[in-house]
């Protein structure tokens, strides 16, 4: 056997060994009978239904804008199937169909008053 053949043979064996050991690696914290394949469930969502997310509000004098579902909007503009009526410091009021919806920037249950003395 020539020297180059031997080197090629050793290289192929090392490559096969590395592939086999990488294939055998599993997560030791994985639960028993854990399935890696995702399971998809089909659900029907009405077209007019929108999950509104208010990401930010900017008020500069009489200029008001907000980021709603990742889109910058101003009062009077349309977004998806709704019109923006007013932008307040902590909420946006939109008109969707015949409903007026108030989308809050931060849930008031999360807010807490500041403690005196920094405690």
C-alpha positions as CSV (number, residue, x, y, z in Angstrom):
1,X,0.0,0.0,0.0
2,X,1.4,3.4,-1.0
3,X,1.8,6.2,1.6
4,X,-0.9,8.4,-0.1
5,X,-3.4,5.4,-0.2
6,X,-2.8,4.8,3.5
7,X,-3.4,8.5,4.3
8,X,-6.6,8.5,2.2
9,X,-7.8,5.4,4.0
10,X,-7.2,6.8,7.5
11,X,-8.9,10.1,6.4
12,X,-12.0,8.2,5.2
13,X,-12.1,6.2,8.4
14,X,-11.8,9.3,10.6
15,X,-14.6,11.0,8.6
16,X,-16.9,8.1,8.9
17,X,-16.2,7.9,12.7
18,X,-16.9,11.6,13.1
19,X,-20.2,11.3,11.2
20,X,-21.3,8.2,13.2
21,X,-20.5,9.9,16.6
22,X,-22.3,13.1,15.6
23,X,-25.4,11.1,14.6
24,X,-25.5,9.3,18.0
25,X,-25.4,12.6,20.0
26,X,-28.7,13.2,21.8
27,X,-29.9,15.8,24.3
28,X,-29.5,14.3,27.8
29,X,-32.3,16.6,29.1
30,X,-34.8,15.5,26.4
31,X,-37.9,13.9,27.9
32,X,-38.6,10.2,27.2
33,X,-40.5,9.6,24.0
34,X,-40.0,13.2,22.9
35,X,-41.0,13.8,19.3
36,X,-38.9,16.2,17.2
37,X,-41.4,16.5,14.4
38,X,-43.7,19.5,14.8
39,X,-47.4,18.8,15.0
40,X,-49.6,21.3,13.2
41,X,-53.2,21.9,14.1
42,X,-55.5,23.7,11.7
43,X,-57.7,26.4,13.2
44,X,-60.1,28.7,11.5
45,X,-59.6,32.4,12.2
46,X,-62.2,34.8,10.9
47,X,-60.7,37.2,8.3
48,X,-62.0,40.3,10.1
49,X,-60.4,39.2,13.3
50,X,-57.0,40.9,14.0
51,X,-54.7,40.4,16.9
52,X,-53.7,44.0,17.7
53,X,-50.4,44.7,19.3
54,X,-49.4,48.2,20.3
55,X,-45.6,48.5,20.2
56,X,-45.0,52.2,20.9
57,X,-46.5,55.7,21.0
58,X,-44.8,59.0,20.1
59,X,-46.4,62.3,21.0
60,X,-44.5,65.5,19.9
61,X,-46.6,68.5,20.4
62,X,-49.6,68.1,18.1
63,X,-47.9,65.3,16.1
64,X,-49.0,61.9,17.3
65,X,-47.9,58.5,15.9
66,X,-47.9,54.9,17.1
67,X,-46.6,51.6,16.0
68,X,-49.4,49.1,15.7
69,X,-48.7,45.6,14.6
70,X,-45.2,46.8,13.5
71,X,-46.6,49.5,11.3
72,X,-46.2,53.2,12.0
73,X,-49.6,54.9,11.9
74,X,-51.1,58.4,12.5
75,X,-54.6,59.5,13.5
76,X,-57.1,59.1,10.7
77,X,-55.0,56.5,8.8
78,X,-56.2,53.0,7.9
79,X,-54.4,49.9,9.1
80,X,-55.6,46.5,7.9
81,X,-59.4,46.8,8.2
82,X,-59.5,49.6,10.9
83,X,-59.3,53.4,11.1
84,X,-57.1,55.0,13.8
85,X,-59.4,57.5,15.6
86,X,-57.1,58.8,18.4
87,X,-53.6,58.2,19.8
88,X,-53.4,58.8,23.6
89,X,-50.3,58.7,25.7
90,X,-50.9,55.0,26.7
91,X,-53.5,53.7,24.2
92,X,-54.8,53.9,20.7
93,X,-58.5,54.0,19.8
94,X,-59.4,52.3,16.5
95,X,-62.7,51.8,14.7
96,X,-63.1,48.4,13.3
97,X,-66.4,47.9,11.5
98,X,-69.0,49.3,14.0
99,X,-66.8,48.8,17.1
100,X,-64.4,51.1,18.8
101,X,-61.5,49.2,20.2
102,X,-59.0,50.6,22.8
103,X,-55.5,49.0,22.4
104,X,-53.4,49.7,25.5
105,X,-49.6,50.1,25.4
106,X,-49.1,48.4,28.7
107,X,-51.6,46.4,30.8
108,X,-52.5,48.5,33.9
109,X,-52.2,45.3,36.0
110,X,-48.5,45.3,35.4
111,X,-47.9,49.0,36.3
112,X,-47.1,49.7,40.0
113,X,-46.7,53.1,41.6
114,X,-43.1,54.1,42.5
115,X,-42.1,53.5,46.1
116,X,-41.0,56.5,48.1
117,X,-37.4,56.6,49.0
118,X,-36.4,54.1,46.3
119,X,-37.3,51.0,48.3
